[in-house]
Amino acid sequence: MKIYNAVSEKDLSENYFSKYFGGKFFNVDAAKKIGFIRENIENNKSNLTDKENYILLASLLYSADKIANTVGHFDAYLKKEVLDDNFIMK
């Protein structure tokens, strides 16, 4: 997880997650990082055991939930500035 936390959001290109969730539920940089991590986990699935894969996915979901700009309902986001929280995978 230290490897994922060391990734700079500024160096990442737009991905599926940042395109559809950045600026709405997450700030764009955090969304780029979340998308990058999700894609990286999927691309390295063959190098992981099932348990490792599920631990990484659960950690990603847990960490993303901590900075989400939602009130707990899908597609019901707060009508204020997007959170400026920095994404850290735990």
Residue pairs with C-beta under 8 A, 6 or more apart in sequence:
1 56
1 59
1 89
1 90
4 33
4 37
4 40
4 89
5 88
5 89
7 33
7 36
7 37
9 29
9 30
9 32
9 33
9 87
10 29
12 18
12 32
12 33
12 35
12 36
13 32
14 22
14 32
15 32
15 35
15 36
15 39
16 35
16 39
17 31
17 32
17 34
17 35
17 38
18 28
18 31
18 32
18 34
18 35
21 31
21 34
22 28
22 29
22 30
22 31
22 32
23 31
23 82
24 69
24 77
24 82
25 31
25 68
25 69
25 70
25 77
26 34
26 64
26 67
26 68
26 69
26 82
26 83
26 87
27 82
27 83
27 84
27 85
29 87
30 67
30 85
30 86
30 87
33 87
34 60
34 64
34 87
37 60
37 89
38 60
41 48
41 53
41 56
41 57
41 60
45 53
48 56
59 89
59 90
60 89
62 90
63 87
63 88
63 89
63 90
64 87
66 85
66 90
67 83
67 85
67 86
67 87
68 83
69 77
69 78
69 82
69 83
70 76
70 77
70 78
71 77
71 78
